[in-house]
Amino acid sequence: MTKRLAYLFFLCTLGIFSQEKQTISGYVKDNNSGEKLLGVNIIIDNSIGTTTNDYGFYSINLEKGVHQIEISYLGYTTIQKEIVINGNQKIDFDLSEELAELDEIVISSNKARKKIESTEMSVISLKGETIKKMPAILGEPDVLKSLQLLPGVSSVNEASSGFNVRGGSVDQNLILLDDATIYNASHLFGFFSVFNSDAIKNAKLYKGGIPATYGGRLSSVLDIKQKEGNTKKFGGNVGIGLISAKALIEGPILKRDNEEAPGSFMLAGRRSYIDLFSFLLDDFKDSSLFFYDFNLKANYDINKNNKLFLSGYFGRDKFELNGLLGTTWGNTSATLRWTSVLNEKLFLQSSAIFSNYEYNLDNLRTGSEFRWKSSITNYNIKPKLTWFINNNHTLKTGVDVTYYKFKPGKISSLRGSSINEEEFSNKFGLENGVYVDLKQKISNNLSLQYGLRWSNFNRLGAEEIRQYETGTPLTYNPEQDIYEENEIIGATNYRSGDNIKSFNGLEPRASVRYLLNESNSLKLSYNRMYQYLHLISNTTSPTPLDVWSPSGPYLKPQYSDQLALGYFKSFKDGKYDLNLETYYKKLGDVTDFIDGADLLFTEEIETQIAQGKGRAYGLEVQLTKNEGKFTGWLSYTLAKSETKVLGINNNEYYPSNSDQLHEINLVGFYKLNKRWDFGLNFVFGSGRPVTYPTGRYEQNGLVVADYNNRNGNRLPAYHRMDVSATLNPKKGKNGKWVFSLVNVYNRQNAASIYFNEVGEIGDQEIATGMTQATKLSFFGIVPSISYEFKF
């Protein structure tokens, strides 16, 4: 038997390497800026194809002789030319943007062809320019708001930049900015995200079929790449809106006359100025609320085969309310990357990454001023090798090592108050990943992408771990239907670097594409994911005060298995696309807070949460129009997401916070003429889960609400329409105006509904003795105008 297996392996290996061919490789760049273009389609003799990687590099094998090559990319003029292959060659291509004078928006049919033929499914890719065309709140384009207009992606309300993918929670999304993890992606409590659309090159969201190169989250991966900068000339753009202003500059590094520079840089910044107008409202005269951020990216060609990249992000929000309460929060990240073309078939990239998220909560009441500070920091190393074996096989393998430091909380005195300083124990962790991922074309009809990731997490010292009488921090009492804290009987002290607890997981991934014909395909994908970090929160959307906690002795890693099936069709020569996907996702050891939990100022966080299981399933349909004066898409999502945790909801399944049965999105772009572009969004979503009180009782003179079923009620259905108009500059001019109207028909959508026994009589709040429901809506109709110009 062993000899037969060895012989079979030999035949497979022989099939990969037996045909001696020549290799052409190189980069595809923007002709105007010199920026590398990712995801460019390269077709040889109308039969052999590949795409550029994240750094614009491609490699393809050809027999000696004359070949026809076609290079195509959305928004750029297609190149068709004849090439002669005599041996291994390096050939770079420069693509020019399509002429602005075209009256139609045209998406090449090659894009539709790529969707049909690719093994990728459950993947959404948006360019920065597409994001900027969509109507936006207060005129600020936002990548996360744009993604929420696509099937399978949703948000709990209009003021949340957190997003849910296929029933998952917000912490189950891995958000990467040039490979650096972003832990909280919100500005202004969720009205905007931390991503400046001017600095974004591309955003790619994996909802399923996640390649083995990614790990650490259960539901999705959002991989955002920043622009690299112009290698040919200095320039930039400035934008001024109602509440914020932004600017970007870019240019070459060490440019020589009549030569393309060996490097380039991009620097972008934003700052909101709502705080400048707070004096207009009496309730906010002594308050402030603003954000700012900076984006940086630079690259330099050491030689023709080796390049260095440096990218970074720094952002902060500051909020202070009438001298009573204040908070600041923000992310810091830096990525140093080296890419090397080892030969025409081997591409190596190695990254060293730093990421940090921190927040401060200030109590500013006289006599008890204090600051609560919390943070999470990680250091990450990622070497990855891509091997372009031949036109039918591409192999990726690498290592992913991340060291974490968690600071759950520290209280310190402010303004000389008598508050005693206190600090919770820091936590440490080391996460490792080793993976291999192979793309394989079996035949013209059948293609595969499959891989395996081994992940490992070690909870490290120095830390004091409490020991409980029963071995666990909580015990469920079925008679009283409550969790009871167990007695602490001691503690174990671990020194720095000691291994407190280890976890291991094997994560198989696979995607299969079967081409029915040149315009129809079926796809199937499966992935298992492990998540070793937990966002400890009892809110439905991310807040600045969220606390991250690592897996350990009393907190198991979460895991999920997702299976998805899809049908993809292109018709009328690529003018329209139809995508249908259905999925089922099973989750294990997901966390939820117990009834009456206090999460913010509790060091023993394991006494406030319980773990259980979940499930999510649904159907996603999207019809896209790619060509003509009018383009866009219509999507519908039918989905269900449920959680089951012992001791919650009578031990039965209950809707998860992200559960939404129906969602409809309509997105349209219309090019009236050379100067006017219009955009429209319409969103409808059935009501989100919410827990209403089922009764009340009086205790010590206080009226206390009584709750029964977790998420047993629903908010009213959500719907909204937004429109925008863009006045493009005349020929030879650089400025453009953008007008938008969000929530056109002034729908007062309920963000939440709360209950109290206080009513307003005149200007005073009076206890009425009657419970009344109050709907909270964030905004009605919101007009905006902004001006942008390039230089």
C-alpha positions in Angstrom: 0.0 0.0 0.0 2.8 2.4 0.9 4.5 1.8 -2.5 1.3 2.5 -4.3 0.9 5.8 -2.5 4.5 6.7 -3.2 4.0 5.9 -6.9 0.8 8.0 -7.0 2.6 11.0 -5.4 5.4 10.6 -7.9 3.0 10.7 -10.8 1.3 13.9 -9.4 4.7 15.5 -8.9 5.7 14.5 -12.4 2.5 16.1 -13.8 3.5 19.4 -12.1 7.1 19.6 -13.2 7.4 17.5 -16.4 6.6 20.3 -18.9 9.5 22.6 -19.4 8.2 26.0 -20.1 9.5 29.6 -20.0 8.4 32.0 -17.4 7.4 35.7 -17.9 7.0 37.7 -14.7 6.9 41.4 -13.7 4.8 44.2 -12.3 1.7 45.9 -13.6 1.6 49.6 -12.7 -0.5 52.7 -13.1 1.0 54.7 -16.0 0.3 58.0 -14.4 1.4 57.4 -10.8 3.6 54.4 -11.0 1.5 52.7 -8.3 1.4 48.9 -8.4 -2.1 47.5 -9.3 -3.4 44.4 -7.5 -5.9 42.0 -9.0 -5.1 42.8 -12.7 -6.3 40.2 -15.2 -3.6 38.8 -17.5 -4.9 36.5 -20.2 -2.6 34.7 -22.7 -4.0 33.4 -26.1 -7.5 33.8 -24.6 -7.0 30.7 -22.6 -4.3 30.9 -19.9 -4.9 33.4 -17.2 -3.6 34.8 -13.9 -3.9 37.9 -11.8 -1.4 40.2 -10.0 -0.8 39.7 -6.3 -1.2 42.4 -3.6 2.1 44.0 -4.8 1.2 44.1 -8.5 3.5 41.1 -9.3 2.6 38.3 -11.7 4.2 35.1 -13.0 3.0 32.9 -15.8 4.5 30.0 -17.8 4.5 29.9 -21.6 6.0 27.8 -24.4 8.5 29.4 -26.6 7.0 31.3 -29.5 4.6 34.1 -30.3 1.7 34.7 -27.9 -1.2 37.2 -27.7 -1.4 38.9 -24.2 -4.3 40.9 -22.8 -4.0 43.0 -19.7 -7.2 44.4 -18.2 -8.3 46.1 -15.0 -11.4 48.0 -14.0 -11.2 51.7 -14.9 -8.1 51.3 -17.1 -7.7 50.9 -20.9 -7.1 47.2 -21.8 -3.7 46.4 -23.4 -3.6 43.8 -26.2 -0.3 43.0 -27.7 1.9 40.3 -29.2 4.9 39.1 -27.3 7.7 36.7 -28.4 9.0 34.3 -25.8 12.6 32.9 -26.3 13.4 32.3 -22.6 12.6 33.5 -19.1 11.7 37.2 -19.2 10.8 40.1 -16.9 8.1 42.3 -18.5 6.4 45.2 -16.7 3.2 46.7 -18.0 1.8 50.2 -17.5 -1.9 50.7 -17.7 -3.6 54.1 -18.4 -6.8 55.2 -16.9 -9.8 55.3 -19.2 -10.6 58.7 -20.7 -12.7 60.8 -18.4 -14.7 62.0 -21.4 -16.5 58.7 -21.7 -20.2 59.2 -20.9 -20.7 55.7 -19.6 -19.4 53.9 -16.7 -18.0 50.6 -18.1 -16.9 47.6 -16.1 -15.0 45.3 -18.4 -16.5 41.9 -19.1 -13.2 40.4 -18.0 -14.2 41.3 -14.5 -17.4 39.2 -14.9 -15.3 36.5 -16.4 -12.9 36.6 -13.4 -15.8 36.2 -11.0 -17.1 33.2 -12.9 -13.7 31.4 -13.2 -12.2 32.3 -9.8 -12.2 29.7 -7.0 -13.0 32.6 -4.6 -16.5 32.9 -3.3 -18.1 35.0 -0.5 -15.5 37.7 -1.4 -16.2 41.4 -1.8 -13.6 43.8 -3.3 -14.0 47.6 -3.4 -11.6 50.1 -4.8 -11.2 53.5 -3.1 -12.8 55.3 -6.0 -15.9 53.2 -5.8 -16.3 54.0 -2.1 -16.0 57.7 -2.8 -18.9 57.6 -5.3 -21.5 56.4 -2.7 -23.7 58.8 -0.7 -22.2 59.3 2.7 -23.2 60.7 6.1 -22.2 64.4 6.3 -20.2 63.9 3.0 -17.5 61.6 4.5 -17.1 58.4 2.3 -16.6 55.4 4.5 -15.4 51.9 3.6 -17.3 50.2 6.4 -20.6 51.9 5.6 -20.1 50.9 1.9 -19.5 47.3 2.8 -22.8 47.3 4.8 -24.6 47.8 1.5 -23.6 44.4 0.3 -25.3 41.0 1.0 -24.4 39.2 4.2 -23.0 42.4 5.8 -25.0 44.5 8.2 -24.8 46.8 11.2 -26.9 47.3 14.3 -27.7 50.9 13.5 -26.8 53.9 11.3 -24.3 55.2 13.9 -22.2 52.1 14.1 -19.0 51.5 12.1 -18.9 48.0 13.5 -20.3 45.4 11.1 -21.7 41.9 11.3 -21.0 39.2 8.7 -23.3 36.3 8.3 -24.7 36.5 11.8 -21.3 36.9 13.5 -20.5 39.5 16.2 -18.3 42.5 15.6 -15.3 41.0 17.4 -15.4 38.0 15.0 -14.1 40.2 12.1 -10.4 40.5 11.6 -9.7 44.1 10.3 -6.3 44.6 8.8 -4.7 47.9 7.6 -1.6 47.0 5.6 -1.5 43.7 7.7 -1.8 45.6 11.1 -4.8 44.6 13.2 -7.3 47.4 14.0 -9.2 46.6 17.2 -11.8 49.4 17.1 -12.6 50.9 13.7 -14.8 53.8 14.9 -14.6 57.5 15.0 -17.3 59.7 16.8 -18.8 56.7 18.5 -19.4 54.9 15.2 -20.7 57.6 12.9 -17.4 57.3 10.9 -14.7 54.7 10.6 -11.0 55.2 11.0 -10.3 54.6 7.3 -9.7 57.7 5.2 -11.1 56.9 1.8 -8.5 59.1 0.1 -5.7 56.9 1.5 -7.3 53.6 0.6 -6.2 51.6 -2.5 -8.4 48.6 -2.1 -10.6 46.8 0.5 -11.3 43.1 0.3 -13.8 41.3 2.6 -13.8 37.5 2.9 -17.2 36.3 4.2 -16.4 32.6 3.7 -13.9 30.4 1.8 -11.3 32.2 3.8 -7.7 31.2 2.6 -5.4 29.5 5.1 -3.2 32.6 5.0 -5.6 34.3 7.4 -6.5 33.3 11.0 -7.7 34.5 14.4 -11.3 35.4 13.7 -14.5 33.4 13.1 -16.6 35.3 10.7 -14.7 37.4 8.2 -11.4 39.1 7.2 -11.3 42.7 6.0 -8.0 43.3 4.3 -7.4 47.0 3.5 -4.4 48.2 1.5 -3.3 51.9 1.5 -2.0 53.8 -1.5 1.7 53.7 -2.1 2.1 57.2 -3.5 3.1 58.6 -6.9 6.5 57.7 -8.2 6.5 60.2 -11.0 5.4 63.6 -9.7 4.4 65.5 -6.5 0.7 66.1 -6.0 -2.3 65.7 -3.7 -5.8 66.6 -2.9 -7.7 68.6 -0.3 -11.3 68.0 0.8 -13.5 70.3 3.0 -16.9 69.2 4.3 -19.4 70.4 6.9 -17.8 68.7 9.9 -14.3 67.7 8.7 -11.4 68.5 6.5 -8.7 66.3 5.0 -5.6 66.5 2.9 -3.3 64.0 1.1 0.1 64.6 -0.4 2.1 62.1 -2.4 5.2 62.0 -4.5 8.5 60.4 -5.5 11.5 59.7 -3.4 14.9 60.5 -4.8 13.6 61.2 -8.3 16.1 61.7 -11.1 15.5 63.6 -14.3 13.7 61.6 -17.0 13.7 58.5 -14.8 11.1 56.9 -12.6 11.9 57.3 -8.9 13.0 54.3 -6.9 10.4 55.0 -4.3 7.3 57.1 -3.3 5.4 58.2 -0.3 1.8 59.0 0.7 0.8 61.1 3.7 -2.9 61.8 4.6 -4.6 63.5 7.5 -8.1 64.3 8.7 -9.6 66.4 11.4 -13.2 67.0 12.4 -14.3 70.3 13.8 -17.7 69.7 15.4 -16.2 71.1 18.6 -15.8 74.5 17.0 -19.6 74.9 17.0 -20.5 73.4 20.4 -21.0 76.9 21.8 -24.1 77.2 19.7 -26.0 74.7 21.9 -26.5 75.6 25.6 -26.2 71.9 26.7 -22.8 71.5 25.0 -21.1 74.9 25.7 -18.4 73.3 27.8 -18.2 70.1 25.8 -15.9 68.9 23.0 -16.1 66.0 20.5 -13.6 65.6 17.7 -11.3 63.1 16.0 -8.1 63.3 13.9 -6.0 60.7 12.2 -2.9 60.3 10.0 -2.0 57.7 7.3 1.5 57.1 6.0 2.9 54.8 3.4 6.3 54.8 1.7 8.2 52.4 -0.4 11.7 52.2 -1.9 13.2 49.9 -4.5 16.5 48.6 -3.1 17.1 47.0 -6.5 15.0 45.5 -9.2 14.1 42.5 -7.1 13.9 43.9 -3.5 11.5 46.5 -2.2 10.9 48.0 1.3 7.6 49.3 2.5 6.7 51.4 5.6 3.2 52.1 6.5 1.5 53.5 9.6 -1.7 54.8 11.1 -2.4 57.1 14.1 -5.8 58.2 15.2 -7.5 59.6 18.2 -11.0 60.6 19.4 -11.7 63.0 22.2 -15.0 63.6 24.0 -15.7 65.7 27.1 -19.2 66.4 28.4 -19.7 69.6 30.4 -16.6 69.0 32.5 -18.3 65.9 34.0 -17.1 63.0 31.9 -14.4 62.6 29.3 -12.9 59.9 27.1 -10.2 59.5 24.5 -9.5 56.4 22.4 -7.6 55.4 19.3 -5.4 53.1 17.3 -1.7 53.2 16.4 -0.2 50.8 13.9 3.1 50.5 12.0 4.1 47.9 9.3 7.6 47.4 7.9 7.6 45.0 5.0 10.3 43.6 2.7 9.3 41.9 -0.6 11.8 40.0 -2.7 11.5 38.3 -6.1 13.8 35.4 -5.4 13.4 34.2 -9.0 10.7 34.3 -11.7 8.7 31.7 -9.7 9.3 32.6 -6.0 8.0 35.8 -4.4 8.8 36.4 -0.7 7.2 39.0 1.6 8.2 39.5 5.2 6.5 41.9 7.6 7.1 43.2 11.1 4.0 44.8 12.6 3.0 46.8 15.6 -0.6 47.5 16.7 -2.1 49.2 19.7 -5.6 50.2 20.8 -6.1 52.2 24.0 -8.8 54.3 25.7 -9.0 56.6 28.7 -12.2 57.2 30.7 -12.1 60.3 32.9 -14.5 61.0 35.7 -14.2 64.8 36.1 -16.7 65.4 38.9 -15.2 67.6 41.6 -13.6 65.7 44.5 -13.6 62.3 42.8 -11.6 62.9 39.6 -10.0 59.8 38.2 -8.8 58.2 35.0 -9.5 54.6 33.9 -7.1 53.4 31.2 -7.1 50.2 29.2 -5.2 48.9 26.2 -4.2 46.0 24.0 -0.9 45.8 22.1 0.5 43.3 19.8 3.8 42.6 17.9 3.5 40.5 14.8 6.0 38.8 12.4 4.7 37.4 9.1 7.0 35.8 6.5 5.1 34.4 3.5 6.4 32.7 0.4 4.5 32.4 -2.9 5.6 29.8 -5.4 4.2 30.1 -8.9 4.8 26.4 -9.7 3.2 26.6 -13.1 0.0 28.0 -14.7 -2.1 25.4 -12.9 -0.5 25.4 -9.4 0.3 28.3 -7.1 1.5 27.6 -3.5 1.5 29.9 -0.6 3.1 29.1 2.7 4.2 31.0 5.8 4.4 31.6 9.5 2.3 34.1 11.6 3.6 34.9 15.1 1.9 37.4 17.4 2.7 38.5 20.9 0.0 40.2 22.9 0.0 42.4 26.0 -3.4 43.2 27.5 -3.9 46.0 30.1 -7.5 45.5 31.3 -7.6 48.6 33.5 -5.8 51.0 35.7 -7.3 53.7 37.9 -5.3 56.8 38.7 -6.0 60.1 40.4 -6.7 63.3 38.4 -6.3 66.9 39.5 -5.0 65.8 42.9 -8.1 63.9 44.0 -8.0 61.4 46.9 -8.8 58.4 44.6 -6.4 55.5 45.3 -4.5 54.1 42.4 -5.4 50.6 41.4 -4.3 48.4 38.5 -5.7 45.1 37.3 -3.2 42.4 36.4 -1.8 42.5 32.9 -2.3 39.5 30.7 0.0 38.1 28.0 -0.4 35.8 25.1 1.5 34.3 22.2 -0.4 33.2 19.1 1.3 31.1 16.4 0.1 30.0 12.9 1.7 27.9 10.2 -0.1 27.4 6.9 0.0 26.1 3.4 -2.4 27.1 0.7 -2.6 25.7 -2.9 -4.5 26.9 -5.9 -4.8 24.1 -8.4 -6.5 23.9 -11.8 -7.5 20.3 -12.5 -9.1 21.0 -15.9 -10.7 23.9 -17.8 -13.9 23.2 -15.8 -12.6 22.3 -12.4 -10.4 24.4 -10.1 -9.5 24.0 -6.4 -8.1 26.1 -3.6 -7.3 24.2 -0.5 -5.0 24.5 2.5 -4.4 23.8 6.2 -3.5 26.1 9.0 -2.2 25.0 12.4 -2.9 27.6 15.1 -1.6 27.7 18.6 -2.2 30.0 21.5 -0.3 30.2 24.8 -1.5 32.2 27.8 1.7 33.5 29.4 2.8 34.9 32.7 3.6 36.9 34.7 0.1 36.6 36.2 -1.7 35.4 39.3 -4.5 33.0 38.4 -7.2 32.4 41.0 -8.2 28.9 42.0 -11.8 28.2 42.7 -13.3 25.6 45.0 -15.1 23.7 42.2 -12.4 24.3 39.6 -14.5 26.9 37.8 -15.5 30.5 38.6 -19.2 30.0 38.1 -21.8 27.3 38.8 -25.2 27.3 37.3 -28.1 26.8 39.8 -31.0 25.3 37.8 -33.5 25.7 40.7 -33.0 29.5 40.8 -32.0 29.8 37.2 -28.9 31.8 38.1 -25.1 31.6 38.0 -23.4 31.6 41.4 -19.8 32.6 42.0 -17.6 30.0 43.5 -15.4 30.5 46.4 -11.8 31.5 45.8 -9.5 29.1 47.6 -6.1 30.4 46.5 -4.0 31.5 43.6 -1.2 30.3 41.5 1.6 32.8 40.7 3.2 32.4 37.3 6.5 34.1 36.5 7.2 36.1 33.4 7.1 33.8 30.3 5.6 30.9 32.1 3.1 28.9 30.1 -0.3 29.2 31.9 -2.5 27.4 29.4 -2.0 26.2 25.7 -4.5 25.6 23.0 -4.0 24.1 19.5 -6.3 23.9 16.5 -6.2 22.5 13.0 -8.0 24.7 10.5 -8.7 23.0 7.1 -9.9 25.3 4.3 -11.2 24.4 0.8 -12.9 26.0 -2.2 -14.1 24.3 -5.4 -15.2 25.9 -8.6 -16.9 24.0 -11.4 -17.4 25.9 -14.7 -20.7 24.9 -16.3 -19.8 27.0 -19.3 -18.1 30.3 -20.0 -20.8 32.3 -18.2 -22.0 29.9 -15.4 -20.2 28.3 -12.5 -20.9 26.5 -9.2 -18.8 27.0 -6.2 -18.5 25.2 -2.8 -16.3 26.3 0.2 -15.6 25.1 3.7 -13.5 26.7 6.4 -12.8 26.1 10.1 -11.6 29.0 12.2 -10.3 29.5 15.7 -10.5 32.7 17.7 -8.3 33.1 20.8 -9.3 36.7 21.7 -12.7 37.7 23.1 -14.3 41.1 23.1 -16.0 41.4 26.5 -19.1 43.6 25.9 -22.8 43.7 26.7 -23.6 46.2 23.9 -24.7 45.3 20.3 -22.0 47.5 18.7 -18.4 48.4 19.5 -17.8 51.1 22.0 -14.5 52.9 23.0 -14.8 51.1 26.4 -14.7 47.5 25.1 -12.3 45.2 26.8 -10.4 42.4 25.0 -9.4 39.3 26.9 -7.3 36.3 25.9 -8.3 32.6 26.2 -7.0 31.0 29.3 -7.8 28.6 32.1 -11.4 29.7 32.4 -12.1 31.0 28.9 -11.9 28.6 26.0 -11.2 29.7 22.4 -14.1 30.1 20.1 -14.4 28.1 16.9 -16.6 27.9 13.8 -17.3 25.7 10.8 -18.8 27.3 7.7 -20.1 25.6 4.6 -21.2 27.7 1.6 -22.6 26.8 -1.8 -22.9 29.4 -4.6 -24.1 29.8 -8.2 -22.6 32.6 -10.4 -23.9 33.7 -13.8 -22.8 36.4 -16.2 -25.2 37.3 -19.1 -25.5 39.7 -21.9 -21.7 39.6 -22.5 -20.9 40.5 -19.0 -23.4 43.4 -18.7 -25.1 41.7 -15.8 -24.0 39.4 -13.0 -26.1 37.2 -10.8 -24.7 35.7 -7.6 -26.5 33.4 -5.3 -25.0 31.9 -2.1 -26.3 29.9 0.7 -24.4 29.1 3.9 -24.5 27.3 7.2 -22.2 28.2 10.1 -21.8 26.3 13.4 -20.1 28.1 16.3 -18.7 26.7 19.5 -17.6 28.2 22.9 -19.0 31.6 21.9 -19.3 34.1 24.9 -22.2 36.0 26.3 -22.6 38.0 29.5 -24.7 36.5 32.3 -27.7 38.2 33.7 -26.7 41.2 35.9 -23.1 41.2 34.6 -20.8 44.2 35.4 -18.1 44.1 32.7 -16.3 47.4 33.0 -14.7 47.6 36.4 -14.4 43.8 37.1 -11.0 42.2 37.2 -12.4 38.6 37.5 -14.0 38.9 34.0 -14.5 35.1 34.0 -17.2 35.6 36.7 -19.3 37.7 34.4 -19.5 35.6 31.2 -20.6 32.2 30.1 -19.9 30.2 27.0 -22.1 28.2 24.7 -22.8 27.5 21.1 -24.3 29.2 18.1 -25.6 28.7 14.6 -26.2 30.9 11.6 -27.6 30.2 8.1 -28.9 32.1 5.2 -29.3 33.0 1.5 -27.7 35.9 -0.3 -28.7 37.1 -3.8 -27.1 39.9 -5.7 -27.9 41.2 -9.2 -25.2 43.6 -10.6 -25.4 45.9 -13.6 -21.8 46.5 -14.9 -22.1 48.7 -18.0 -24.0 51.7 -19.2 -24.9 55.1 -17.9 -26.6 53.4 -14.9 -24.6 50.8 -12.9 -25.0 49.3 -9.5 -26.6 46.4 -7.7 -29.6 45.0 -5.9 -29.2 42.5 -3.1 -31.3 40.5 -0.8 -30.3 38.6 2.3 -32.4 36.1 4.2 -30.6 35.0 7.4 -30.9 33.6 10.9 -28.4 33.7 13.7 -29.0 32.1 17.2 -27.1 31.5 20.4 -27.6 28.9 23.1 -25.9 29.4 26.5 -26.6 27.4 29.7 -28.5 29.7 32.2 -29.7 32.2 29.6 -33.1 32.3 28.0 -34.3 29.2 29.8 -31.5 27.2 28.3 -33.1 27.6 24.8 -31.7 29.1 21.6 -32.2 32.9 21.4 -31.6 35.4 18.6 -28.0 36.7 18.6 -27.5 40.5 18.6 -26.8 40.4 14.9 -29.8 38.4 13.9 -31.8 40.1 11.0 -34.2 38.0 9.0 -34.5 40.3 5.9 -32.2 42.8 4.4 -32.5 44.6 1.0 -29.9 47.0 -0.5 -30.2 49.0 -3.7 -27.1 50.9 -4.9 -27.1 52.9 -8.1 -24.7 55.1 -9.9 -25.8 57.3 -12.9 -23.5 59.3 -15.1 -25.7 62.0 -16.7 -22.9 63.6 -18.7 -19.2 64.5 -18.5 -19.8 66.7 -15.4 -22.6 65.3 -13.4 -22.6 61.9 -11.5 -25.4 60.8 -9.2 -25.6 58.1 -6.6 -28.4 56.4 -4.6 -28.6 54.0 -1.8 -31.8 52.4 -0.4 -31.6 50.1 2.7 -34.3 48.0 4.3 -33.8 45.7 7.2 -36.3 43.8 9.5 -36.1 44.7 13.2 -33.1 43.8 15.3 -33.4 41.7 18.5 -33.9 43.6 21.7 -34.8 42.6 25.3 -37.8 44.5 26.8 -38.8 44.3 30.4 -41.6 41.9 31.1 -42.5 43.4 34.5 -41.3 45.4 37.4 -41.0 45.2 41.2 -40.1 47.5 44.0 -37.1 47.0 46.2 -36.0 49.3 49.0 -38.1 52.1 47.5 -36.7 51.6 44.0 -38.6 50.4 41.0 -36.6 47.6 39.3 -37.4 46.3 35.8 -37.7 42.5 35.4 -36.5 40.8 32.3 -37.2 37.3 31.0 -36.4 36.2 27.5 -33.0 37.3 26.1 -33.5 39.2 22.8 -37.1 38.1 22.8 -38.4 41.3 21.1 -37.7 43.3 18.0 -37.1 46.9 17.1 -39.2 48.4 14.3 -38.0 47.7 10.7 -35.2 49.9 9.5 -35.2 51.7 6.1 -33.5 54.7 4.7 -32.7 56.3 1.3 -29.6 58.4 0.5 -28.8 60.4 -2.6 -25.7 62.3 -3.9 -24.7 64.4 -6.8 -21.1 65.1 -7.9 -20.2 68.1 -10.1 -16.9 67.2 -11.8 -14.5 70.0 -12.8 -14.4 71.5 -16.3 -11.5 70.4 -18.5 -8.3 71.9 -17.2 -9.8 72.5 -13.7 -9.2 70.4 -10.6 -12.0 71.1 -8.1 -15.3 69.2 -7.7 -18.4 69.6 -5.6 -20.2 66.7 -3.8 -23.7 67.2 -2.6 -25.5 64.5 -0.5 -28.8 64.0 1.3 -28.9 61.2 3.8 -32.3 59.8 5.0 -34.1 61.6 2.2 -37.6 61.1 3.6 -36.6 61.8 7.3 -37.3 58.3 8.7 -36.8 58.3 12.4 -35.3 54.8 12.7 -35.1 53.4 16.2 -31.5 52.8 17.4 -32.9 51.5 20.7 -36.0 51.7 22.9 -35.6 52.3 26.6 -38.0 52.4 29.5 -38.3 54.7 32.5 -40.7 56.2 35.0 -39.6 59.8 34.6 -41.5 62.3 32.5 -40.9 66.0 31.7 -43.3 68.6 33.1 -42.2 71.9 31.9 -38.4 71.9 32.2 -38.3 69.4 35.1 -38.1 65.7 35.2 -40.8 64.2 37.5 -41.3 60.6 38.6 -44.7 59.6 37.1 -45.0 56.1 38.5 -45.9 54.9 35.1 -43.5 53.0 32.9 -43.1 54.6 29.4 -41.1 53.6 26.4 -38.9 56.1 24.6 -37.4 55.6 21.1 -33.9 56.8 20.5 -33.1 57.9 16.9 -29.7 59.2 16.0 -30.7 61.5 13.1 -33.3 62.4 10.6 -32.6 64.0 7.2 -29.0 65.1 6.9 -27.8 67.4 4.0 -24.2 67.9 3.3 -21.8 69.6 0.9 -18.1 69.2 0.4 -15.5 70.5 -2.0 -12.4 68.6 -3.2 -9.6 69.7 -5.4 -6.3 68.2 -6.6 -3.0 69.8 -7.0 
